[in-house]
């Protein structure tokens, strides 16, 4: 499994509107895209005991230009990039890409390098000094499918990291009652 973004995806602008017009995002996607709480917790609540995380890739790489701009880091900088699939019944429902600048990985935040198969959301939303920036959204191609995506800059002890989440259409088909 790989997070395969269409090349045009990184060139398309992210949209940040407050409030977000219903004409742009309506129906069930609106809740998923604009909810400011923990996506991990929302998935666990949707399908109790059926959530899992698949680690796709983690490495020090150069982020996309728009990711560098969102984080305020120089282009071609190296950052710790972690890509995971958030799954229900071992089926990916959301791909997440986290970009963590080297300058964020100091002090207690070095533990972000050792999350392995633990959700980043659990770390972020349990941290007493976490703040979330504005949610930005876009529609694009991922692995050949049209998907909605959102991203936010989080600040842990005032140190930034960017979380991008790509919502697969299958998420709307998850049966919450299946055991």
N, C-alpha and C positions, 0 to 999 in steps of 0.2 A: 504494500500500500504506500502511496506517495501523494503528497500534496502538490498536485499539478495545476498551477495557475496558468490560464491563457495569457500570453505575453501582453495583450492589451490591458489586462486587469490592473497592472501596476501603473499604467498611464492614465486610467480613468480617475477622475477626481472623487474624493470622498465628500459626502454631503453632511453638513451639520446645520440643522435648522431647529429652532426652538420657538414655538412648538413645531413638531414634525407634522406637516399637513396629512390629513387622512387620504387625500387624493394620491399622495406619493406612496404611503405604506398604510394598508388597511388590513382588516381581518386578522387572522391568527398570527401572521408574521409580525404585526405591529407589537404585540405583547413580547414576543421573543426578542425582537431587535431593540426595543426601547426600554426594557426592564433594566433597572440599574442595580438590581441585586445579583446574587451569585448564580451564574448560569449552571455551574456544577450542582448546586443545591436544587435548582429548578428541575434539572434532569432526574436527580435522585427522588424528588417528590413526585414527578410524573410516573416513574416506574421504580417503585421501591425494590431494593435488593437486585436490580437488574442492570445497574450502571457499572461501566468499566472504562478504563482509559488505556489506549494503545499508544505507546511511544513510537513515533515515526522517525524522528531525527532530532538530534541535538548536537550542535557544533558552533564553534566561533566562525562566523561568516560575515560577509558584507550585506547589510540590509538594503532593500530597495530604496531609491531616492525619496519616495513619499514617506517611508518609514523613518529615514534619517531626519527629514524635515519635521515630522510629528514629534520626534524626540529631541530635536535641537542638537543633533550631532553632525559632525562633518561627513560628507559623502565619502564612501569607500572606507569608513571606519569599520572596525571589526566589532561585532556584538555577539552575545550568546543567543543563538536562535534555537528555539525548541518548538517542534511541531508534534502535535498529538491528535488522535481521534477520540472524541468523547462518544461512547457507545452505549446503546441499550441492547441487551441480548446479544452482545458481541458484534453488533452491526453499527458502523459509524453513522452518527446523526449530525455531528458537528466536527469540523476540522478547526483546530486552534493553532495559531502561530504567535509565539511570544518573542519579542525582541528586547533583550536586556543589555543596555550599554555596559561596557567594562567598568565605567565609573559608578554604576549602581551596585556592582558586585564587590562591595567593600563592607567591612564590619559584619554585622549579623546577616546582611543580605547575601553573603557568600553561600548561604544554605540554599539559595535558588538553584545553584549548580547541582544539588544533590536530590532534587525532587523525584527523579526517576519516574515511577509510575503514579506518583501522587499528583492530584489535580492542583494546578497553580491557584485556582479559585479558592480552594480551602485555605491556602497560605494567605492570600490577599485579604479575604473577607474575615479572617480571624485576627488580622494584624491591627493593633490598637492605633497605629500611626499611618493608616492607609487613607488616601484620598483618590477619588476617581475624577478624571477630566471628562469633558463632553463626549457623548457617543456620536460617532460618525457612521454613516451607512453607505452602501452602494450595492448594485446588482451587477453580476459578471458571470463569466464561465469558470467553472472549477471541474476538472476531470470530465469535461464535455457536457456538464449540466449547468443550466442557469440557476444561480443561487443568490440569496441575499447574504450580505456580509456586514459586520459591524466591527468597529475598533474603538478603543479608548486608551488614553495614556493614564496609567495608574502611578501614584507616587507613594512609595514606602519610605518613611523617614525623609520625605522630600526628594527622594531619588526616583527618577522616572523609569518606567518600562512600558512597552506597548503590547497590547493584547488584541489580536485580530481573530475574529471568529466567523466561520463560513458555515451557514445553515443548509444542510442537505434537504431536498424536498421530502425525503422519507420521514423526516421528523414529524411532519403533520399526520403521518399514518400510524404512529406509535400507539398501540393499544395499551392504555393505562391499566386496564384490568387484568391483562395477561399475567399469569404467575408461572 
